[in-house]
Amino acid sequence: MAQPVHYIPIITTFFAIIFSTMVFIRYRQKGRGAHLLWWSAGILIYGIGTFTEGFVTLFGWNEPIFRAWYISGALLGGAPLAQGTVYLLFRRKTAHILSAIIVPFIIIAAFCVMMSPLDYTVHEPHRLSGDVLVWNWTRYFSPFINTYALIFLAGGAGLSAYRFMKSRKTYHRFVGNVLICIGAILPAIGGAFTRFGYVEVLYVGEFIGLSLIFVGYRYNIRQPSTEVHAEPQAASV
């Protein structure tokens, strides 16, 4: 039976769609910035993951939704957001090299998830879990991808926060990047709990995490009148 906490992903989905659209509009206004495209796509994929969670809550478990959830959530997770930070903080050549590594890895992992048989005897009507994958080894892809995402998204935000904390003029960006760093960590913690059967922790972590990232983003793009109007070199998702 679905519990109130299982409805949280529905709210997160609508939030993600609005947030993704805002970032894409900013990209269109600026007319440049690969990092903004990655971030917009990453937030949208985040929303796809929470959409599948909400779908299962409302309509029950089914195979296509499960596979979509595992790929968009467990595999992709924060990787596109992290790649946006890579494009902001690193040279374009370095960012391209890292993309050439992580993208094929994700594609291979997604293919394995799509091909894996499923054990229908262990699924639950209104909860999602990777336990149904017969090829249990496919679950070992996600820790590598999630570690990559955590290093560059949370790590990039943490590095940017350190850089901006030294000046009063950029202190708001310090605050923003601290929020982004925390927001990036929470879904990762929730994802770890799903391996022990506590998917509800993930649902809460996703919503709070995205909320913190959104507030951090708003802090980072704020332009005080005393500052030069320029795109911050920070993990301002």
Contacts in CASP RR format, 6 or more apart in sequence:
PFRMAT RR
TARGET T0000
AUTHOR 0000-0000-0000
METHOD contacts of the structure
MODEL  1
MAQPVHYIPIITTFFAIIFSTMVFIRYRQKGRGAHLLWWSAGILIYGIGT
FTEGFVTLFGWNEPIFRAWYISGALLGGAPLAQGTVYLLFRRKTAHILSA
IIVPFIIIAAFCVMMSPLDYTVHEPHRLSGDVLVWNWTRYFSPFINTYAL
IFLAGGAGLSAYRFMKSRKTYHRFVGNVLICIGAILPAIGGAFTRFGYVE
VLYVGEFIGLSLIFVGYRYNIRQPSTEVHAEPQAASV
1 126 0 8 1.000
2 57 0 8 1.000
2 126 0 8 1.000
3 200 0 8 1.000
5 200 0 8 1.000
5 203 0 8 1.000
5 204 0 8 1.000
6 53 0 8 1.000
6 54 0 8 1.000
6 57 0 8 1.000
6 126 0 8 1.000
6 127 0 8 1.000
6 200 0 8 1.000
6 203 0 8 1.000
7 54 0 8 1.000
7 57 0 8 1.000
8 203 0 8 1.000
8 204 0 8 1.000
8 206 0 8 1.000
8 207 0 8 1.000
9 49 0 8 1.000
9 50 0 8 1.000
9 51 0 8 1.000
9 53 0 8 1.000
9 54 0 8 1.000
9 57 0 8 1.000
9 203 0 8 1.000
9 206 0 8 1.000
9 207 0 8 1.000
10 50 0 8 1.000
10 54 0 8 1.000
10 57 0 8 1.000
10 58 0 8 1.000
11 207 0 8 1.000
12 47 0 8 1.000
12 50 0 8 1.000
12 203 0 8 1.000
12 206 0 8 1.000
12 207 0 8 1.000
12 210 0 8 1.000
13 47 0 8 1.000
13 49 0 8 1.000
13 50 0 8 1.000
13 51 0 8 1.000
13 54 0 8 1.000
15 207 0 8 1.000
15 210 0 8 1.000
15 211 0 8 1.000
15 214 0 8 1.000
16 43 0 8 1.000
16 44 0 8 1.000
16 46 0 8 1.000
16 47 0 8 1.000
16 50 0 8 1.000
16 210 0 8 1.000
17 44 0 8 1.000
17 47 0 8 1.000
19 43 0 8 1.000
19 210 0 8 1.000
19 214 0 8 1.000
19 217 0 8 1.000
20 40 0 8 1.000
20 41 0 8 1.000
20 42 0 8 1.000
20 43 0 8 1.000
20 44 0 8 1.000
20 47 0 8 1.000
21 40 0 8 1.000
23 36 0 8 1.000
23 39 0 8 1.000
23 40 0 8 1.000
23 43 0 8 1.000
23 217 0 8 1.000
23 237 0 8 1.000
24 36 0 8 1.000
24 37 0 8 1.000
24 40 0 8 1.000
26 36 0 8 1.000
26 221 0 8 1.000
27 33 0 8 1.000
27 36 0 8 1.000
27 37 0 8 1.000
27 40 0 8 1.000
30 36 0 8 1.000
30 231 0 8 1.000
33 87 0 8 1.000
34 84 0 8 1.000
34 87 0 8 1.000
34 92 0 8 1.000
34 95 0 8 1.000
35 84 0 8 1.000
35 85 0 8 1.000
35 86 0 8 1.000
35 87 0 8 1.000
35 88 0 8 1.000
38 80 0 8 1.000
38 81 0 8 1.000
38 83 0 8 1.000
38 84 0 8 1.000
38 87 0 8 1.000
39 80 0 8 1.000
39 81 0 8 1.000
39 84 0 8 1.000
39 237 0 8 1.000
41 80 0 8 1.000
42 76 0 8 1.000
42 78 0 8 1.000
42 80 0 8 1.000
42 81 0 8 1.000
43 81 0 8 1.000
43 210 0 8 1.000
43 237 0 8 1.000
45 72 0 8 1.000
45 73 0 8 1.000
45 76 0 8 1.000
45 77 0 8 1.000
45 78 0 8 1.000
45 80 0 8 1.000
46 72 0 8 1.000
46 73 0 8 1.000
46 77 0 8 1.000
46 78 0 8 1.000
46 81 0 8 1.000
46 206 0 8 1.000
46 210 0 8 1.000
47 72 0 8 1.000
48 68 0 8 1.000
48 72 0 8 1.000
48 73 0 8 1.000
49 68 0 8 1.000
49 69 0 8 1.000
49 72 0 8 1.000
49 73 0 8 1.000
50 203 0 8 1.000
50 206 0 8 1.000
52 65 0 8 1.000
52 66 0 8 1.000
52 68 0 8 1.000
52 69 0 8 1.000
52 72 0 8 1.000
52 128 0 8 1.000
53 69 0 8 1.000
53 128 0 8 1.000
53 203 0 8 1.000
55 65 0 8 1.000
56 62 0 8 1.000
56 65 0 8 1.000
56 66 0 8 1.000
56 69 0 8 1.000
56 126 0 8 1.000
56 127 0 8 1.000
56 128 0 8 1.000
57 126 0 8 1.000
60 125 0 8 1.000
60 126 0 8 1.000
61 123 0 8 1.000
61 124 0 8 1.000
61 125 0 8 1.000
61 126 0 8 1.000
61 127 0 8 1.000
61 128 0 8 1.000
63 118 0 8 1.000
66 118 0 8 1.000
66 123 0 8 1.000
66 128 0 8 1.000
66 132 0 8 1.000
67 113 0 8 1.000
67 114 0 8 1.000
69 128 0 8 1.000
70 113 0 8 1.000
70 128 0 8 1.000
70 130 0 8 1.000
70 133 0 8 1.000
71 110 0 8 1.000
71 113 0 8 1.000
71 114 0 8 1.000
74 130 0 8 1.000
74 139 0 8 1.000
74 142 0 8 1.000
74 191 0 8 1.000
74 194 0 8 1.000
75 106 0 8 1.000
75 109 0 8 1.000
75 110 0 8 1.000
75 113 0 8 1.000
75 141 0 8 1.000
75 142 0 8 1.000
75 145 0 8 1.000
76 106 0 8 1.000
76 145 0 8 1.000
77 145 0 8 1.000
77 146 0 8 1.000
77 149 0 8 1.000
77 187 0 8 1.000
78 146 0 8 1.000
78 149 0 8 1.000
78 153 0 8 1.000
78 184 0 8 1.000
78 187 0 8 1.000
79 102 0 8 1.000
79 106 0 8 1.000
79 145 0 8 1.000
79 146 0 8 1.000
79 148 0 8 1.000
79 149 0 8 1.000
81 149 0 8 1.000
81 153 0 8 1.000
81 184 0 8 1.000
81 213 0 8 1.000
81 237 0 8 1.000
82 148 0 8 1.000
82 149 0 8 1.000
82 150 0 8 1.000
82 151 0 8 1.000
82 152 0 8 1.000
82 153 0 8 1.000
83 95 0 8 1.000
83 98 0 8 1.000
83 99 0 8 1.000
83 102 0 8 1.000
83 152 0 8 1.000
84 95 0 8 1.000
85 152 0 8 1.000
85 153 0 8 1.000
85 156 0 8 1.000
85 157 0 8 1.000
85 235 0 8 1.000
85 237 0 8 1.000
86 94 0 8 1.000
86 95 0 8 1.000
86 98 0 8 1.000
86 99 0 8 1.000
86 152 0 8 1.000
87 95 0 8 1.000
88 233 0 8 1.000
88 234 0 8 1.000
88 235 0 8 1.000
88 236 0 8 1.000
89 156 0 8 1.000
89 159 0 8 1.000
89 160 0 8 1.000
89 233 0 8 1.000
89 234 0 8 1.000
89 235 0 8 1.000
90 98 0 8 1.000
102 145 0 8 1.000
102 148 0 8 1.000
105 141 0 8 1.000
105 144 0 8 1.000
105 145 0 8 1.000
106 145 0 8 1.000
108 141 0 8 1.000
109 138 0 8 1.000
109 141 0 8 1.000
109 142 0 8 1.000
109 145 0 8 1.000
112 135 0 8 1.000
112 138 0 8 1.000
112 141 0 8 1.000
113 133 0 8 1.000
113 138 0 8 1.000
113 141 0 8 1.000
115 135 0 8 1.000
116 133 0 8 1.000
116 134 0 8 1.000
116 135 0 8 1.000
116 138 0 8 1.000
117 134 0 8 1.000
117 135 0 8 1.000
118 132 0 8 1.000
118 133 0 8 1.000
118 134 0 8 1.000
119 131 0 8 1.000
119 132 0 8 1.000
119 133 0 8 1.000
119 134 0 8 1.000
120 132 0 8 1.000
122 129 0 8 1.000
122 131 0 8 1.000
122 132 0 8 1.000
123 129 0 8 1.000
123 132 0 8 1.000
127 199 0 8 1.000
128 199 0 8 1.000
129 194 0 8 1.000
129 197 0 8 1.000
129 199 0 8 1.000
130 139 0 8 1.000
130 194 0 8 1.000
131 197 0 8 1.000
133 139 0 8 1.000
139 195 0 8 1.000
146 188 0 8 1.000
146 191 0 8 1.000
149 184 0 8 1.000
149 188 0 8 1.000
150 184 0 8 1.000
150 185 0 8 1.000
150 188 0 8 1.000
153 180 0 8 1.000
153 184 0 8 1.000
153 235 0 8 1.000
153 237 0 8 1.000
154 180 0 8 1.000
154 181 0 8 1.000
154 183 0 8 1.000
154 184 0 8 1.000
154 185 0 8 1.000
154 188 0 8 1.000
155 181 0 8 1.000
155 184 0 8 1.000
155 235 0 8 1.000
156 177 0 8 1.000
156 181 0 8 1.000
156 235 0 8 1.000
157 177 0 8 1.000
157 178 0 8 1.000
157 180 0 8 1.000
157 181 0 8 1.000
157 184 0 8 1.000
157 234 0 8 1.000
157 235 0 8 1.000
158 177 0 8 1.000
158 178 0 8 1.000
158 181 0 8 1.000
158 235 0 8 1.000
159 235 0 8 1.000
160 173 0 8 1.000
160 177 0 8 1.000
160 232 0 8 1.000
160 233 0 8 1.000
160 234 0 8 1.000
160 235 0 8 1.000
160 236 0 8 1.000
161 173 0 8 1.000
161 174 0 8 1.000
161 176 0 8 1.000
161 177 0 8 1.000
161 178 0 8 1.000
161 181 0 8 1.000
161 234 0 8 1.000
163 234 0 8 1.000
164 170 0 8 1.000
164 171 0 8 1.000
164 173 0 8 1.000
164 174 0 8 1.000
164 177 0 8 1.000
164 232 0 8 1.000
164 234 0 8 1.000
165 171 0 8 1.000
165 174 0 8 1.000
169 224 0 8 1.000
169 226 0 8 1.000
169 227 0 8 1.000
170 227 0 8 1.000
170 232 0 8 1.000
172 219 0 8 1.000
172 220 0 8 1.000
172 222 0 8 1.000
172 224 0 8 1.000
173 219 0 8 1.000
173 220 0 8 1.000
173 232 0 8 1.000
173 234 0 8 1.000
173 236 0 8 1.000
175 216 0 8 1.000
175 219 0 8 1.000
176 215 0 8 1.000
176 216 0 8 1.000
176 217 0 8 1.000
176 219 0 8 1.000
176 220 0 8 1.000
176 236 0 8 1.000
177 216 0 8 1.000
177 220 0 8 1.000
177 234 0 8 1.000
177 235 0 8 1.000
177 236 0 8 1.000
179 212 0 8 1.000
179 213 0 8 1.000
179 215 0 8 1.000
179 216 0 8 1.000
179 219 0 8 1.000
180 212 0 8 1.000
180 213 0 8 1.000
180 216 0 8 1.000
180 217 0 8 1.000
180 220 0 8 1.000
180 235 0 8 1.000
180 236 0 8 1.000
180 237 0 8 1.000
181 235 0 8 1.000
182 209 0 8 1.000
182 212 0 8 1.000
183 208 0 8 1.000
183 209 0 8 1.000
183 210 0 8 1.000
183 211 0 8 1.000
183 212 0 8 1.000
183 213 0 8 1.000
184 209 0 8 1.000
184 213 0 8 1.000
186 205 0 8 1.000
186 206 0 8 1.000
186 208 0 8 1.000
186 209 0 8 1.000
186 212 0 8 1.000
187 202 0 8 1.000
187 205 0 8 1.000
187 206 0 8 1.000
187 209 0 8 1.000
187 210 0 8 1.000
189 201 0 8 1.000
189 205 0 8 1.000
190 198 0 8 1.000
190 201 0 8 1.000
190 202 0 8 1.000
190 204 0 8 1.000
190 205 0 8 1.000
190 206 0 8 1.000
191 201 0 8 1.000
191 202 0 8 1.000
193 199 0 8 1.000
193 201 0 8 1.000
193 202 0 8 1.000
194 201 0 8 1.000
194 202 0 8 1.000
213 237 0 8 1.000
216 236 0 8 1.000
216 237 0 8 1.000
217 236 0 8 1.000
217 237 0 8 1.000
220 232 0 8 1.000
220 234 0 8 1.000
220 236 0 8 1.000
220 237 0 8 1.000
221 232 0 8 1.000
221 236 0 8 1.000
223 229 0 8 1.000
END
